[in-house]
Amino acid sequence: FLSAFGEDGTLPAVVATLLSNLVLIAVSVTALEISRVRTHGPGRVGAQVASGLLRNPILLSLFAGVLATSLVLPIPTVLESYLDLPARAAGRAALFALGMSLYGQPMHGGLGEMSWLVFLKLLVSPIVGCMLAIHVFHLDPFWGVALVLLAAMPIGATVFVLAQRYGTYVHRSSTVIVSSTALSVLTLTGLLIWARSG
């Protein structure tokens, strides 16, 4: 399956996206669904979790992409060009929606908690990634640098999507995503300089 992407700069991002979304989103949705119906019996909880996973658009899109890539389905040029525009705008639109969610709301609520989250994601996460790449997995430089850089990326918009979907920590999740995105300009620049000099 992964060979369909070729051995180029996109492959680490594809692997990271698949693993992080398939594992983390599945675990998060399961925990959130259980918290909503924890007073009911095991059967009801299991059905609710299964329903939440099967109706999650992110997981469904990932499985559809994996299936389409595995079957090497041809995509008509017209359709590919049509879908390319919203695909390129997705990241920018997500950040715009996050910014709009912060409009008129104070940024200081839960500042200590959010500072720790940003610190862990932008600084601790790439250090742990570097240690794993060198001492545990013994990755070659290409995959090692990719692991560290991807670990240093800001907190993803998926956190906000899940928070909004389940009505919990919506404001804090948007604040921490915007903050980590802004600060990652500095941390990622430093890591890129390090990677080029290494």
N, C-alpha and C positions, 0 to 999 in steps of 0.2 A: 504493500500500500504506500509506504513512505517513499519508495523509489520513484513513484510517479511525480514527486516534487523535484527530483534531481538533487545532486549534492551541491547546493549553492547556499547563499546567505539566508534563504527563506526557510530552509529545513528546520533549523533550531526553533524558529518562531512557531512553525506548524506543530512541532512536537510539544512545545511548551503550552500552546493554546489548547491542544487536544487534552493533554494530561491535566492541566490546571482546571479547565472547564468541566471535563467529564468527572473528575474526582471531587474537586472542591464544590462545584455547584450541586452535584448529586448529594454530597454529605450535608451541605447547607440546607438544601430544600428538604431533605429527610428530617433534619433537626427542627426546622421551622414548622413543618407539617405535624410532627409529633407534639410540639409544644402547643399547637392549636387544639388537638383532640386528645390530650394525654389523660383526660378524665374518663374516656370511653374505653371499651374493651379492646383487646389486641386485634381482633378482626377489623374493627372500625379504624383503628390506627393504621394497620397495614394497608387497607383500602385507600385511606386518605393519602398516605405516602406514595403509593403506586400511582394514584390519580395526579398528584402534584408533579411527580417525575415525568409522567407521560404527557402532561399538558405544558411542560416548561418549553417555551419557544427556543431558548438557547440550546438546550440539550437536543431538541428535535432537529434544529438546523445543523448541529454538529454531526449527528447520525446521518442526516441526509447528505452532507458533504462527504463524509467517509464512504457512504454507499456509492455516491456518484463517482468518486475518485477510484474506488476499488473496481467498479465495473467499466471504468474508462468511457463514460457516456459522452458522446459528442454534443457540444453545445453550439447551436447555430450562432453565427457571427452577429446577427441582428440582436438576438437575445443577450449575448455576452456584452455587447456594447451598451444595451439598455440597462443591464444590471450593474455595469461597471461604475456608473455615476453615483447611485446611492451607496455602493460599497465604499467608494472613496470619501463620501461625505459622512459616513457613519460615525467615525471618531470625533469629528468636529461637531456634529449634531449632538452627540452624547455630552460633550463638554459644555455646549451651549445650554442644554437642558439642565445640567447640574448647576451652572451659573444662575439660571433663572430660578431654580429652587431655593437659592440663597438670598434672592432679592428681598430686602426689607426685614431680614432676620439677623439677629446679633451673631457675631462670629465667636464670641467669647464663651459660649455655653459648652461645658465639658472640655475646656481648652487643654487641661492636663492630660486627659485620656487620649485626646486626638494627637497631642504632641508625641506621646509615647508610640502611638500607632505609626505615625509618619517616621519617627526615629527608627523603629524596628524594620519598617519596609525599605527605607532608603539607605540605611547604613548597616544594620545588623544582617538583613537578608543577603546582600551581596557578599559580606564577609563569610557567612555560613556557606553560601554557594561556592566561594573560592576555596574554602577548606574542603568541601565535598569533592570539588573537581580535581584538586591536587592529591589529597590524602586518601580519599575513599574510592572514587571511581577511576582515578588516574587517566583523565581525559586528555586527548591531544589538544594543542593550543586553540584550534578552531572551535571545538565544542566547549572547552573550558571558558574561553572568553565570552562565548555566546551565553553560557549558563550564568556567568556573573552579571553580564549586562541585562539579561532578562530578569534576573532576581532583583536588580536595582530599579526596574521600571516602577513608575508610580502605581498607587492602588487603582485597580481597574473600575470602570463604570458599572461592571456587573454587580458590584456590592450595592450600588445605589438602586439598580433595577430590582434586586431582591428585597432591599429595605422598603422600597415603594410598594412592591407587590404584596408584602406581608404587613405593611403599616408599622414598621418598627425602626427606630433610629434613622429616619429619613433625612432629617436636617444634619445630623452628625456625620452620616455617611457621605453626603454631598460635600460637606465642609472638608472632611479629611481627604477626599479624592482631589478636590481643587487645590488644597494646600500641598499635598504630595506632588501633584503635577507641576505646580509652580516651583517648588524647591528642587524637583528632579532635574530642572535645567542646569543647576549648579552641580549636583552630584553625578549626573550622567556625563556632563562635560569633563569632570575630573576623571571619571572611569575611562572615557574614550581616550583622553590624553595618556592615561596609564597603559591602556591596551595598545596604543600606537607605539609607545616607547618600549614596550616589552618584547 
